[in-house]
Amino acid sequence: MTEHDFDLVVLGGGSGGYAAALRAAELGRSVALVEKDKVGGTCLHKGCIPTKALLHAAEVAEVTRDASTIGIRASFEGIDMAGVRAYREGIVAKKYRGLEVLVKARKITVVTGEGRLEAGPAVRVGDDLYRGKDVILATGSYSRTLPGLEIGGRIIASEQALELDTIPDRVVILGGGVIGVEFASVWKSFGTDVTIVEALDHLVPNEDVTLSKALERAFRKRGIAYSLGVRFQGATQTSDAVTVTLEDGKTFEADHLLVAVGRGPAAAGLGYEEVGVTLDRGFVVTDDRLRTGVEHVWAVGDIVLGPQLAHRGFQQGIFVAEEIAGLKPVVVPDTHIPKVTYCSPEVASVGLTEAQAVGIHGADGISSYEYNLAGNGKSEILGTAGIVKVVRAKDGPVLGVHMVGDRVGELISEGQLVVGWEAHPEDVAPYIHSHPTQSEALGEAFLALAGKPLHAL
């Protein structure tokens, strides 16, 4: 056995792990980054980046089909999946090369292989032991399935969906959360007959119900079918098709069943519990400063209970690197982390939903306002419908910002600042939003909650 000593050892090279490694190296620490596959993790190679490339390809397909409505002569001749794959893989490869350059420039030692936590703290990879003054656990997540439902053949998870080299005629998607509605959006734009099965009462059920209903209306208009409020019972497959059965007896037949019921923490079998790290339903238990309870062992990203977002893991990685360095970084609550679902139309939110706000402040302790994008000039130009909803405490700060509409993901950072700084609508209303932009819709909502609605009837 060979031992190697570092200031910091990071187990997992995804968004949280490589962010921690880069920031720690920037702060003068020696860093070993242990990754079993490629640095960049699921987000770069199998998740965020390739799926958003697919979504952009889908957007281009829709724009081409509709070009005549704005006076542009264009013909849509179909989808070249080999070309889409080359486009997608080219983006991933470019981002990966850039990350490799950064890691090398910061003199981070990348260790390729399966790592396992040991006391010390340390990480074992084969016959090598990498000891750190601190160790950060950042082993990410995996695609969940349901008991008795195995991935294989025509039953696929998001990773296999990305690798399909043909466009299916019919798809059933199990799960109406982020992954499910994004793939539904892509496939519908590519010409697939799509049905979403969601056991809860709404699509994107973690969002404010106003957004869920708006997305459901938009999906109906696009021809995306969905079944809500009935649980999945089972699936059988043949060489030609897969049949999905719900508990009410209803059945759907398709070329593929995409299982999109969320992601689980990749924390089992890695030595965590043996060293004393506590797991709760598979997630690593930490305090608000991401300490695991085992001295000098920290955890970030999808293995920490909370929203499984690449940017959350990224920020947590930076946070821990700075915490180790004694910089005392500010804790950002999970409710202040923006969320974006990149279907068409997009869904974006930050802060409390109206229901959550009522649960804390009571129905008389909050107020809300919904601004319809039909009144926004840029949204009319883009041809998008949608809503901006702002929730505030009565005579108090903004508690939540919620939006649905094309490109609203680009607006949510302003909402994060308003919610994070506990600004009152009256504080924000005087500030100017460029015209014509979709950001004016946010400005209109703040004006209305400040008691001076400009365009509201």
C-alpha positions as CSV (number, residue, x, y, z in Angstrom):
1,M,0.0,0.0,0.0
2,T,1.2,3.5,-0.9
3,E,0.2,6.5,1.1
4,H,-0.2,10.0,-0.3
5,D,-0.7,13.1,1.9
6,F,-2.8,16.2,0.9
7,D,-4.4,19.1,2.6
8,L,-7.7,18.1,1.0
9,V,-9.0,14.9,-0.5
10,V,-12.3,15.1,-2.5
11,L,-14.3,11.9,-3.2
12,G,-16.3,12.6,-6.3
13,G,-15.5,14.9,-9.3
14,G,-19.0,16.2,-10.1
15,S,-20.2,19.8,-9.7
16,G,-19.7,19.9,-5.9
17,G,-16.5,18.0,-5.9
18,Y,-14.6,19.8,-8.6
19,A,-15.8,23.2,-7.3
20,A,-14.4,22.4,-3.9
21,A,-11.2,21.2,-5.4
22,L,-10.8,24.3,-7.6
23,R,-11.6,26.7,-4.7
24,A,-9.3,24.9,-2.2
25,A,-6.4,24.9,-4.7
26,E,-7.0,28.6,-5.3
27,L,-6.7,29.1,-1.6
28,G,-3.3,27.4,-1.6
29,R,-4.3,23.9,-0.5
30,S,-2.9,20.7,-2.0
31,V,-5.8,18.7,-3.4
32,A,-6.5,15.2,-4.6
33,L,-9.7,14.7,-6.5
34,V,-10.9,11.1,-6.7
35,E,-13.3,10.3,-9.5
36,K,-14.3,6.8,-10.9
37,D,-15.3,8.1,-14.3
38,K,-14.7,11.6,-15.7
39,V,-14.3,14.9,-13.8
40,G,-17.5,16.9,-14.3
41,G,-19.8,14.1,-13.2
42,T,-23.4,13.4,-14.1
43,C,-24.2,17.1,-14.8
44,L,-21.6,17.6,-17.5
45,H,-21.6,14.2,-19.1
46,K,-25.1,12.6,-18.6
47,G,-27.4,15.3,-17.2
48,C,-27.6,19.1,-17.2
49,I,-25.5,19.9,-20.2
50,P,-26.4,17.2,-22.7
51,T,-30.1,17.4,-21.9
52,K,-30.2,21.2,-22.3
53,A,-28.4,20.7,-25.7
54,L,-31.3,18.4,-26.6
55,L,-33.8,21.0,-25.4
56,H,-32.2,23.6,-27.6
57,A,-32.3,21.3,-30.6
58,A,-36.0,20.8,-29.8
59,E,-36.5,24.6,-29.6
60,V,-34.9,25.0,-33.1
61,A,-37.2,22.3,-34.5
62,E,-40.3,24.1,-33.1
63,V,-39.1,27.5,-34.4
64,T,-38.5,26.1,-37.8
65,R,-41.9,24.5,-38.0
66,D,-43.5,27.9,-37.0
67,A,-41.3,30.1,-39.0
68,S,-44.1,31.1,-41.5
69,T,-46.1,32.6,-38.7
70,I,-43.6,35.5,-38.5
71,G,-43.0,35.8,-42.2
72,I,-39.9,33.6,-42.6
73,R,-39.8,31.0,-45.3
74,A,-38.3,27.8,-43.9
75,S,-39.0,24.1,-44.3
76,F,-38.8,21.5,-41.6
77,E,-37.4,18.3,-43.1
78,G,-37.0,16.2,-39.9
79,I,-34.6,15.4,-37.1
80,D,-31.1,14.0,-37.9
81,M,-30.4,12.2,-34.7
82,A,-26.7,11.6,-35.7
83,G,-26.4,15.3,-36.2
84,V,-28.1,16.1,-32.9
85,R,-25.8,13.6,-31.1
86,A,-22.7,15.2,-32.7
87,Y,-23.9,18.7,-31.6
88,R,-24.6,17.5,-28.1
89,E,-21.3,15.6,-27.7
90,G,-19.3,18.5,-29.1
91,I,-20.6,20.8,-26.4
92,V,-19.9,18.3,-23.7
93,A,-16.4,17.6,-25.0
94,K,-15.6,21.3,-25.2
95,K,-16.8,21.9,-21.6
96,Y,-14.8,18.9,-20.4
97,R,-11.6,20.0,-22.1
98,G,-12.0,23.4,-20.4
99,L,-12.5,21.8,-17.0
100,E,-9.5,19.6,-17.5
101,V,-7.4,22.7,-18.3
102,L,-8.6,24.4,-15.1
103,V,-7.9,21.4,-12.9
104,K,-4.4,21.0,-14.4
105,A,-3.7,24.7,-14.0
106,R,-4.6,24.6,-10.3
107,K,-2.2,21.6,-9.9
108,I,-4.9,19.4,-8.6
109,T,-4.0,15.7,-8.5
110,V,-6.8,13.7,-10.3
111,V,-7.1,10.1,-9.1
112,T,-9.1,7.8,-11.4
113,G,-10.8,4.9,-9.7
114,E,-13.4,3.8,-7.2
115,G,-12.8,5.5,-3.9
116,R,-13.8,4.4,-0.4
117,L,-13.8,6.5,2.8
118,E,-11.5,5.3,5.6
119,A,-10.6,6.6,9.0
120,G,-7.9,9.2,9.2
121,P,-9.7,10.7,7.3
122,A,-8.6,9.1,4.1
123,V,-9.8,7.7,0.8
124,R,-8.6,4.3,-0.5
125,V,-8.4,3.7,-4.2
126,G,-7.1,0.2,-4.9
127,D,-3.8,-0.2,-3.1
128,D,-3.3,3.6,-2.6
129,L,-4.4,5.6,0.4
130,Y,-4.9,9.3,0.0
131,R,-4.8,11.0,3.4
132,G,-6.2,14.5,3.8
133,K,-6.3,17.0,6.7
134,D,-9.9,17.2,5.5
135,V,-12.0,15.0,3.2
136,I,-15.1,16.1,1.3
137,L,-17.7,13.5,0.2
138,A,-19.2,14.4,-3.1
139,T,-20.3,11.1,-4.7
140,G,-23.5,12.4,-6.3
141,S,-26.6,10.5,-7.2
142,Y,-28.1,7.8,-9.5
143,S,-31.4,7.4,-11.3
144,R,-34.0,5.8,-9.1
145,T,-36.6,3.3,-10.1
146,L,-39.5,1.8,-8.3
147,P,-39.6,-1.6,-6.5
148,G,-40.0,-4.4,-9.0
149,L,-39.4,-2.1,-11.9
150,E,-36.0,-2.9,-13.5
151,I,-34.2,-0.8,-16.0
152,G,-33.5,-2.7,-19.2
153,G,-34.8,-3.3,-22.7
154,R,-37.6,-0.8,-23.5
155,I,-37.7,0.4,-19.9
156,I,-35.1,3.1,-19.6
157,A,-33.7,5.9,-17.4
158,S,-32.5,9.3,-18.4
159,E,-29.0,8.0,-19.2
160,Q,-30.3,5.5,-21.7
161,A,-32.8,8.1,-23.1
162,L,-29.9,10.3,-24.0
163,E,-28.3,7.5,-26.0
164,L,-31.3,6.6,-28.2
165,D,-30.2,6.8,-31.8
166,T,-33.8,6.9,-33.2
167,I,-36.9,9.0,-32.3
168,P,-39.5,6.8,-30.7
169,D,-43.1,7.0,-32.1
170,R,-44.6,6.6,-28.6
171,V,-43.2,7.2,-25.1
172,V,-44.7,6.9,-21.6
173,I,-42.8,8.8,-19.0
174,L,-43.2,7.7,-15.4
175,G,-42.8,10.9,-13.3
176,G,-43.9,14.4,-13.9
177,G,-41.0,16.1,-12.2
178,V,-38.1,18.0,-13.7
179,I,-36.6,15.1,-15.7
180,G,-39.9,13.8,-16.9
181,V,-41.3,17.1,-18.2
182,E,-38.0,18.0,-19.9
183,F,-37.8,14.8,-21.8
184,A,-41.5,15.1,-22.6
185,S,-40.8,18.5,-24.1
186,V,-37.9,17.3,-26.2
187,W,-39.7,14.2,-27.6
188,K,-42.9,16.1,-28.4
189,S,-40.8,18.7,-30.4
190,F,-39.1,15.8,-32.2
191,G,-42.5,14.3,-33.2
192,T,-43.1,11.7,-30.5
193,D,-46.5,10.9,-29.0
194,V,-45.9,11.5,-25.3
195,T,-47.8,10.5,-22.2
196,I,-46.7,11.5,-18.6
197,V,-47.8,9.4,-15.6
198,E,-47.6,11.3,-12.3
199,A,-49.0,9.8,-9.1
200,L,-49.4,13.2,-7.5
201,D,-52.1,15.7,-8.5
202,H,-49.9,18.0,-10.6
203,L,-47.0,18.1,-12.9
204,V,-43.8,19.6,-11.3
205,P,-45.5,19.0,-7.9
206,N,-42.7,20.7,-5.9
207,E,-43.6,24.0,-7.5
208,D,-46.2,26.6,-6.6
209,V,-49.6,25.1,-7.8
210,T,-50.1,28.2,-10.0
211,L,-47.0,27.2,-12.0
212,S,-48.1,23.5,-12.2
213,K,-51.5,24.4,-13.6
214,A,-50.0,26.8,-16.1
215,L,-47.5,24.2,-17.3
216,E,-50.4,21.6,-17.6
217,R,-52.3,24.1,-19.8
218,A,-49.3,24.6,-21.9
219,F,-48.6,20.9,-22.3
220,R,-52.3,20.3,-23.3
221,K,-52.0,22.9,-25.9
222,R,-48.8,21.3,-27.2
223,G,-50.5,17.9,-27.3
224,I,-48.5,16.3,-24.5
225,A,-50.9,13.9,-22.6
226,Y,-50.7,13.2,-18.9
227,S,-52.3,11.2,-16.2
228,L,-52.4,12.7,-12.7
229,G,-53.3,11.4,-9.3
230,V,-53.2,7.7,-10.1
231,R,-50.3,5.5,-9.1
232,F,-48.3,3.2,-11.4
233,Q,-48.9,-0.5,-11.0
234,G,-46.6,-2.3,-13.4
235,A,-45.0,-2.6,-16.8
236,T,-44.5,-5.5,-19.1
237,Q,-42.5,-5.5,-22.3
238,T,-42.1,-7.5,-25.5
239,S,-39.7,-7.2,-28.3
240,D,-42.0,-4.6,-29.9
241,A,-43.5,-2.6,-27.1
242,V,-43.9,-1.9,-23.4
243,T,-47.3,-1.8,-21.7
244,V,-47.8,0.4,-18.6
245,T,-50.6,-0.3,-16.2
246,L,-52.0,2.1,-13.6
247,E,-53.8,1.1,-10.3
248,D,-57.1,2.2,-11.8
249,G,-56.7,-0.4,-14.6
250,K,-55.8,2.1,-17.3
251,T,-53.1,0.9,-19.7
252,F,-50.7,2.7,-22.1
253,E,-48.6,1.1,-24.8
254,A,-45.4,2.7,-26.1
255,D,-42.0,2.0,-27.6
256,H,-40.3,3.0,-24.4
257,L,-41.1,3.7,-20.8
258,L,-38.8,6.4,-19.3
259,V,-38.5,6.0,-15.6
260,A,-38.1,9.5,-14.2
261,V,-39.0,9.2,-10.5
262,G,-36.1,11.2,-9.2
263,R,-32.5,10.5,-8.2
264,G,-31.1,8.7,-5.1
265,P,-28.0,9.6,-3.2
266,A,-24.9,7.6,-4.2
267,A,-23.6,7.0,-0.6
268,A,-24.1,3.3,0.0
269,G,-21.1,0.9,0.1
270,L,-18.5,3.6,0.2
271,G,-17.4,3.1,3.8
272,Y,-19.3,6.1,5.1
273,E,-21.2,4.4,7.9
274,E,-18.1,2.3,8.9
275,V,-16.2,5.5,9.6
276,G,-19.1,7.0,11.6
277,V,-20.9,9.1,9.0
278,T,-24.7,9.0,9.6
279,L,-27.0,8.2,6.8
280,D,-30.8,9.0,6.7
281,R,-32.7,7.2,3.9
282,G,-29.4,7.0,2.1
283,F,-28.5,10.7,2.4
284,V,-25.5,11.9,4.4
285,V,-26.6,13.8,7.5
286,T,-24.8,17.2,7.9
287,D,-25.3,20.4,9.9
288,D,-25.9,23.7,8.2
289,R,-22.2,24.1,7.6
290,L,-22.0,20.7,5.9
291,R,-20.1,18.9,8.7
292,T,-20.9,15.2,8.9
293,G,-20.2,14.8,12.6
294,V,-17.0,12.9,11.8
295,E,-14.1,15.3,12.4
296,H,-12.7,16.8,9.2
297,V,-15.2,14.9,7.0
298,W,-17.7,17.1,5.0
299,A,-20.4,16.4,2.5
300,V,-21.8,18.4,-0.5
301,G,-24.2,18.0,-3.4
302,D,-26.8,15.4,-4.1
303,I,-25.8,13.1,-1.2
304,V,-26.9,15.9,1.2
305,L,-30.7,16.0,1.7
306,G,-32.3,18.9,-0.1
307,P,-32.9,20.0,-3.7
308,Q,-30.6,18.0,-6.1
309,L,-29.3,20.8,-8.2
310,A,-25.9,21.1,-9.8
311,H,-25.6,24.7,-8.8
312,R,-26.4,23.8,-5.2
313,G,-23.6,21.3,-5.2
314,F,-21.3,23.7,-6.9
315,Q,-21.9,26.4,-4.3
316,Q,-21.6,23.9,-1.4
317,G,-18.3,22.8,-2.7
318,I,-17.0,26.4,-2.7
319,F,-18.6,26.9,0.7
320,V,-16.7,24.0,2.3
321,A,-13.4,24.9,0.8
322,E,-13.8,28.4,2.3
323,E,-15.0,27.0,5.6
324,I,-12.0,24.8,5.9
325,A,-9.8,27.9,5.1
326,G,-11.5,29.8,7.9
327,L,-13.2,32.3,5.7
328,K,-16.6,31.9,7.4
329,P,-18.8,31.9,4.3
330,V,-22.5,32.7,4.4
331,V,-24.9,29.9,4.6
332,V,-27.5,30.1,1.8
333,P,-30.7,28.3,2.8
334,D,-32.1,25.7,0.3
335,T,-35.2,27.8,-0.1
336,H,-33.1,30.7,-1.5
337,I,-31.6,28.5,-4.2
338,P,-33.2,29.1,-7.6
339,K,-34.7,26.2,-9.5
340,V,-35.3,26.0,-13.3
341,T,-37.1,23.3,-15.3
342,Y,-36.0,23.7,-18.9
343,C,-39.1,22.4,-20.7
344,S,-41.1,24.5,-23.1
345,P,-42.4,26.7,-21.5
346,E,-39.7,26.9,-18.7
347,V,-40.6,26.9,-15.0
348,A,-38.4,28.9,-12.6
349,S,-38.8,29.7,-8.9
350,V,-37.0,30.7,-5.7
351,G,-38.2,31.0,-2.2
352,L,-41.5,29.9,-0.6
353,T,-44.6,28.8,-2.6
354,E,-47.8,30.5,-1.6
355,A,-48.9,27.3,0.3
356,Q,-45.6,27.2,2.2
357,A,-45.9,30.9,3.0
358,V,-49.4,30.4,4.3
359,G,-48.2,27.5,6.5
360,I,-45.6,29.8,8.1
361,H,-47.4,33.2,8.2
362,G,-51.1,32.2,8.0
363,A,-53.5,33.1,5.2
364,D,-53.9,36.7,6.5
365,G,-50.1,37.1,6.9
366,I,-49.2,37.0,3.2
367,S,-50.3,38.5,-0.1
368,S,-49.5,37.5,-3.7
369,Y,-49.8,38.9,-7.2
370,E,-49.8,37.2,-10.6
371,Y,-48.7,39.1,-13.7
372,N,-49.7,37.5,-17.0
373,L,-47.1,37.5,-19.7
374,A,-49.8,38.4,-22.1
375,G,-49.2,42.0,-21.0
376,N,-45.4,41.9,-21.7
377,G,-44.2,43.1,-25.1
378,K,-41.1,40.9,-25.4
379,S,-43.2,37.8,-24.4
380,E,-45.6,38.7,-27.2
381,I,-42.8,38.9,-29.6
382,L,-41.4,35.5,-28.5
383,G,-44.9,34.0,-28.7
384,T,-44.9,32.7,-25.2
385,A,-47.7,32.6,-22.6
386,G,-47.0,32.5,-18.9
387,I,-47.2,34.0,-15.4
388,V,-44.9,35.8,-13.0
389,K,-46.1,35.3,-9.4
390,V,-44.7,37.1,-6.4
391,V,-45.5,36.1,-2.8
392,R,-44.8,38.5,0.1
393,A,-45.3,38.7,3.8
394,K,-48.0,41.2,4.6
395,D,-46.3,44.6,4.8
396,G,-43.0,42.6,4.7
397,P,-40.4,41.2,2.4
398,V,-40.8,39.1,-0.7
399,L,-40.9,35.4,0.2
400,G,-41.0,33.8,-3.2
401,V,-40.8,34.4,-6.9
402,H,-42.4,31.9,-9.3
403,M,-42.5,32.1,-13.1
404,V,-43.6,30.0,-16.1
405,G,-42.9,31.0,-19.7
406,D,-40.2,30.6,-22.4
407,R,-36.8,31.9,-21.2
408,V,-37.9,32.8,-17.6
409,G,-35.0,30.7,-16.3
410,E,-32.8,33.7,-17.3
411,L,-34.9,36.0,-15.0
412,I,-34.7,34.0,-11.7
413,S,-31.4,35.4,-10.5
414,E,-33.1,38.7,-9.8
415,G,-35.7,36.9,-7.8
416,Q,-33.0,35.2,-5.8
417,L,-31.4,38.5,-4.9
418,V,-34.8,40.0,-3.9
419,V,-35.7,36.9,-1.7
420,G,-32.2,36.5,-0.4
421,W,-31.9,40.1,0.7
422,E,-35.4,40.1,2.2
423,A,-36.3,43.1,0.1
424,H,-39.8,44.6,0.2
425,P,-41.6,45.2,-3.1
426,E,-41.4,48.9,-2.2
427,D,-37.6,48.6,-2.2
428,V,-37.5,47.0,-5.7
429,A,-40.3,48.9,-7.4
430,P,-38.3,52.1,-8.1
431,Y,-35.6,50.2,-10.0
432,I,-35.8,50.2,-13.8
433,H,-36.2,47.2,-16.1
434,S,-35.1,47.6,-19.7
435,H,-37.8,47.9,-22.3
436,P,-38.8,45.7,-24.1
437,T,-37.6,42.7,-22.0
438,Q,-39.3,39.9,-20.1
439,S,-37.7,41.3,-16.9
440,E,-40.4,44.0,-17.1
441,A,-42.9,41.4,-16.0
442,L,-41.0,41.0,-12.7
443,G,-41.0,44.8,-12.3
444,E,-44.7,45.0,-12.9
445,A,-45.3,42.3,-10.2
446,F,-43.2,44.2,-7.7
447,L,-45.0,47.5,-8.6
448,A,-48.4,45.8,-8.0
449,L,-47.4,44.4,-4.6
450,A,-46.0,47.8,-3.7
451,G,-49.5,49.3,-4.2
452,K,-49.0,51.0,-7.5
453,P,-49.9,48.6,-10.3
454,L,-49.2,50.2,-13.7
455,H,-50.9,47.9,-16.2
456,A,-53.2,45.9,-13.9
457,L,-56.9,46.3,-14.3
